[in-house]
Amino acid sequence: MRLIILGPPGAGKGTQAARLAERLGVPQLSTGDMLRAAVTKGSPVGLAARDLIARGELVGDDIVVNCVLGRIAEPGAASGFILDGFPRTLGQARAFDQALEKAHLGLDAVLELKVVESVLLDRIIYRAREAKAAGLPVRADDNPEALKVRLEAYRTQTQPLADYYRTAGLLRTVNGLRPVDEVTSSLFAELRLQPRTADLGSLG
């Protein structure tokens, strides 16, 4: 099954993507991880990304899309994947769709976690507090100021993807503000997957 999960920062995409990946037996793919892996491997895409990052420039859509395409072409993604954090823009989405079409592949669904932005701040503060209490590193962008910037970027760049995929008949929207297990159950229901006891609570 080939899936994309959408949602603003703090919506719980990573947790839900991990649960779906575990249930489906497919890799959870994040753009950041894929770019870092490409840089480490020294692939052409990785070298191009490394040079841009070294100059403090943004990695362009073409490089990001090629990085994702290279990863999903690997044997580990032959049975499917769930993309977390990609695509981020309409340009990326269109380029990805064109590449999938050329490969005679298609997406099965795009899952959107719908949340109220005012609630996200409390989530971010809680997540940072919990990480600190557990002795874990706190993400540099887990603070109110950074969240505002990230939300603005999401609204302008990524939110339009919901309409794009809705028009394509792929969008499935669930309420992301409910307890984690309930969100997981709703996502499974949208995909017509039967939840197992081990799917709930074990990864949250």
Phi, psi and omega in degrees: 000132182251117188229155169235141175242128182246154176161151180292166178303135180090001183281346180098022181301316183298316180297312182290324178297320179296319180293318178295318180298319179295316182293321185271345182072034179236159181286144170269121187245124175247144183302316181301314180297318181294319178294317179297320179295320179295320178296315181298320180288338182075026178290162179306317178296318180296319180293321178295318179295319181300318181295320179294315180298320181296330179271001180076022181260159178285144176283124185292161181303321184297320180291317180298313181298316179296326177296315179296316181298321178296321182289317183285349176278349180287154183306325183297342181251013183298327182269359178137185182191164169231122183267125182242108181097009176212140355283159179254342183225163177297324178300316178295318182297316181293317180296321180293317179299317180297319179293320178296319180298318179297327180272006181059040178238167177204161177280146176272324180192157172239120185259124180248127174267109182272127181220163174265125187301326183297336180279337185295326180300315178298321179297315182296316179297317179296316181298319179294319180295317180295319180296317180296317180296328181273001181076019180263156179294140179265129179302138183298334182261012176272068176209158186303318183296314180294325180297319180300318179295316181294322179293320178297318178297320179295315182300316186277326187258319190255326181306322178301342179295332179300314178293322180300311182282333175295317178298326180280356179077021184253343189285133173233118185251133176230158179284111183275001182268354179282171177306149187307314182296325179291322177296316178301314180299320179294319178296317178299319180296320178298329180265002181059041176258139177274116180292147175250159180304320183292341181284341186250123176091334186288334184246001185276000000 
